Amino acid sequence: MTARGEWARAAGPVLVLLLAWPFGLYAVELGLRGLTERLWIESRLFGRQTPVANGAIALHMVTGGIITILAPLQLVPALRRRWPAWHRWAGRVTVAAALVAALGGLAYIALRGTIGGPPMSAGFALFGLLMGLAVVQTVRFARARDIRRHRNWALRLFVLAVASFLYRLHYALWEIATGGAASNDAFTGAFDRVQVFAFYLPYLALVELWIRVRPEPRL
């Protein structure tokens, strides 16, 4: 691969990393505080009488922030080729953190539900289940040295890893464009109902299209 081609393939993941980096750090910081402080005073995600759910969402935040930062780096071709050991170890950290994020989110939903009620709980639970599936399949095919299917599932996991950032980005752009139309603090507006699926399903569909256009990995 030429240097120009290598830079072109790295541009997308690096751009995502630069945009998502502040969110990832914020999530880690808030999650760590959630493990040690009484955050129910400042955030309705935490409850005074729900220590287990609080721990679950705090772990979800910490590990979610970690994968938001690490997942884009896994897609940079130069890093994979020049530092394969780093790629493998960062991959192990990424899939472990993604699994904890998925389980933490699912546990929180089971224990407390979500602010937006059953529709939001359903959308977020599906998100967590898909992330767990992507983790299992990514690891499975890596261990089997099936590069093509490992790459395909890693791409799906990448989308899910940065989806929490995309969820916030959608709201920021919608606020700029419409002033927050069809959205409210209870997350029961029409836009809110769409967003519980729109922050990951359309992007997964794009990944499926990409996989069919480029079925063979280019390392």
Secondary structure, 3 states (H helix, E strand, C coil): CCHHHHHHHHHHHHHHHHHHHHHHHHHHHHHHHHHHCCHHHCCCCCCCCCHHHHHHHHHHHHHHHHHHHHHHHHCCHHHHHHCHHHHHHHHHHHHHHHHHHHHHHHHHHHHHCCCCCHHHHHHHHHHHHHHHHHHHHHHHHHHCCCHHHHHHHHHHHHHHHHHHHHHHHHHHHHHHHHCCCCCCCCCCCHHHHHHHHHCCHHHHHHHHHHHHHCCCCCC
